[in-house]
Amino acid sequence: MSGHSKFANIKHKKEKNDAAKGKIFTIIGREIAVAVKEGGADPNNNSKLRDVIAKAKANNMPNDTIDRGIKKAAGDANSVNYVPATYEGYGPNGTAIIVNALTDNKNRTAANVRNAFTKGSGNVGAQGCVSFMFDEKGQIIIDKEECSLEADDLMMLVLDGGAEDFIEEDDSFEIITAPADFSAVVTVLEDEKIPMASAEVTMIPQNYVKLTDEEDIKKMNKILDLLDEDDDVQAVYHNWEVEDEDEE
């Protein structure tokens, strides 16, 4: 289905996250707070919270930190209310970018997102201008070196558990689910004690765009770096096909 590995990109992100673990934990902490406020503190009755917990575990967030975040959100009615905001736009050479934010000040966030696009010669478009090019899916990445199961056994396990697709790459396995089936597949993997390099409900591009011009690559990285630095930004999805480092 995909034809190229996302694992190198995830490893690269993980390394960045390791250098700024506080940032990713803050992002997930906000997602936990919003999920608890929307659906309660019991993950058995709150699928959104269950999905965020899976993402937290894949990012090595300690269980007591997760529990603390849930209790805090459940018990603190006066905590800051974050509201979701989504921005869509274009980067260099027509690349599509979606930005998900949780913010207590939409004006500030909108200005910062617009600024990031502008500095990378991109532009923010109307709602829906690029989201039709993506599919919302559960996506789980497993490092082959961390997995004790053979590819066929793992494939049967996850397909029986409700996965839609299973892709074997050189260094990793990619499992795709419908958003509603994501938690069930994560539970199957947890029960088998199979570590996940990444596990989240995400936006997967239907097609990827290659950037060959050095200037375009610099501009795209500028947009992504500025968005990454913004505390309100929770996630950025794009259809730029980032080349694996050993291919460059």
N, C-alpha and C positions, 0 to 999 in steps of 0.2 A: 504493500500500500504506500509506504512512505519513500522507499528508495534511497534514503540517506539517514545516517545516525544522528539522533538528537542527544546521545549520551555525552559526546564531547562537549556540547554546549552546556549540558546540565552540570558536568564536572567543573567546567569553567565557572558557572554560576555558583556552585557549591564552594569553590575555592574563594570566590569573592565574598560569599556569605560567611565563610569561616573567618575571614579577616574582619567582617562586620556582623558578627552573629547577633549582636544586639538589634540590628536593623531588621533582620528576618523575624526575630522573636517578637519585636514590636508590631510588625505587620500581622503576624498570626494572632498575637494578643488582641489586636483590634477586631480581627475577624471572629475570634471567640466571643468577644464582648457583644458584637452585633448579633451573632447567631443566638446567644443566650437570651438577649433582649427580645428577639423576634419569636423564639420558639421554646424557651425554657432551658433549664440547666441539665435535663436528663437526655443524654445522647441517644438512648433507646427510643425516645419519642421525638427526637429533633434531628432529622436527617442532615440538615445543614451543619449543625454542630458536629455530628459524626464525621462528616467530610472534612471539616477543619481540623479535627483531632487527627485524622489520618495524615493530613498534610503536615501537621506539627510533628508527628512521630517520624515521618520521612525526613524531616529537617533536624532530627535528633534533639527536639525540644524535650527536656526531662518531664516525666509524668507529673512530678509535684508542681512544676511550673504551669503545666496545663490545668491541673486541678485547682491551683490557686487562682488562675485567670477565670475559670468557670465560677468559682465561689464568689470572687470579687464582683464579677458582672451580675451574678444573681442577687447579691446582697446590697449592692450600691446603686440605689435608684437615682442618686444625684451625680453619677459619673458623667463625663462628657458624652453627649449624644453624637455619634458619627453617622452621617448619612452617605449612602452610596452615590457615586457619580461616575458616569462613563463618557469618555471622549473618543472620537474616531477621527482619523485623518490620514494624510499621505506623507511619506518620507521621500527621499530621492528616488528618481526613476519609477515613480508610481507605487512604491512599496506601501502596503496597507498596515496601519498601526491602530490598535485598540488599547486604551488606557483605562483601567479600573481604579477608582480611588475611594477611600473612606475619609470624609472630611467633616470638620465642624465649621468650615467657612468656604462655601462653594465659590465665592468671588475670588478668594485668594488662590484656590486650587486651579480654577479655570485660567487665571492669569499666568500661573506658573507653567501649566501644561502648554498653553499657547506659546509662551516664551521658549520652551524647550523645542517645540516644532519649528518656530521661526529661526532659532539659532542654528538649526541643522537644515535650513532651506526647505522645510516641509510646511504643511499647513493643516490646521484643524478644519474638518468638514462638518457637515450636518449629521445628526444622529442617524445611523443606518447606512452611511455612505460606504463603509467597508465591511461591516459585520456580516453581510450576506456572503462574503468570501470565506467565512470561517464556520466550523461546526463546533458546538459545545459538546465536549466529550470528557469522560473520565480517562485520565492517562496515567499509567503506572510504568515506571522504568525500573528494570532490575539489572544490576551489574552481573554479568556472567560469572565473574570471579567469586562473587558473593553467594551464588546460587548452587545448592547441592543437587538439585534435580536436573535430569536430562531435559533437553528442549521439548521432546515429545510429551514427556510426563507433565512438565509445567504447562504446556499448551492444553492438554486434556483437563488438567486441574482447573485452570482459569475459565476455559470455555464451558465446562460443567457448572462452574460457579456463576456464570452469567455474562462473561466477557463477549464482546462483539468480534474482536479481531486480536490476533497474536502475530507479532512481527519479530523475526530473529535478525539481529544485526551482528556485525563482527564482534562487538564487545558487550552487547546488551540485548535484553528482550524488552519489547514495547507491547503493553497490553492496553487495548482501547475498550471502553465500556460506554453504554448509555449513561447519562448523569444519574439516573435513578438506580442503576445497578452497581455504581462505583463502590459504595460502602460494602456491599455483599462480597464483591471480589477482593477488596482489601482485607476483609475478615478471613476469607479463605486463605490468603497468603500469610496473614498473621498467625493463623492456627497451625500452619506448616512451618512457622518460624523462618520465613523467607524474607530477608531484608529488602527494603525498597529504596532505591536511590532517589526516587521522586514519586509522589502520589498526590494528584490533585485533579479537581474538575477544572478544565482549561478550555481555551479556544484554539482549535487546530485548523490551520489554513488548508483550504481545498487544493491550492496550488502555491508553489514557492517561486520567489523572484530572486534571480542571481544579480549581484552587483559586481561589475567588473572594473568600473572606473574607481581609481584610488580616492578621488575627491568625494565621490558618492558614498564610499565606504566610511570615510572620515565623518561626513555629514550625518550618516545614519547612526554611527557610534556616538556622535555628539548628542543627538536626540535621546538615544537610549540611556546614556550616562546621566544626562540632566534629569530625566524622568526617574532614574534609579536613585538619585540623590534626594528626591522630593519625599518628605515624610508622609505626605497624604496619599502617595501612589502605592497601591497594593500590588498591582500586577500589570505587566505590559505584554501584549501579544502582537506578533508581527509575522509577515510572510517572507521575510528576508531569509534566504537559504545561507546560513553561516557555514562556510567551508570548515571541515575538520582541520585542525592545525597541521596534521601530517600530510594534508593534501595541498597545503598552501605553498 
